[in-house]
Amino acid sequence: MQRIIDNGSLNPRKRDAWVALGITLCVILVNEVDGIEWMTLIDGSREVPVLVNSKDGKTIDPMKLVWSKVKNGEAVNLADTYAHML
């Protein structure tokens, strides 16, 4: 996945593709770490899947993992993002 980003294969304006990378990271995390579960966040008109850590109540929003960085012109390093989620 990192090669796809590094190659410039993803258009920075294609939000859905970047969000899909965030969701993929979350799917990997759910499968690897106990105590993390999918939930639905309802915030006004926005209804999206998020992860919640049952141990500390922290929420991970897949959209914000990658897309927020791209939108702000920041570099995306999936390994660092994944490590930060742990």
Protein Blocks (a to p, Z undefined) as FASTA:
>chain_A
ZZmmmnopacfklmmlmmmmmmmmmmmmmmmpghiacddddehjaccdddddfknopacd
fklmmmmmmmnopacdfklmmmmmZZ
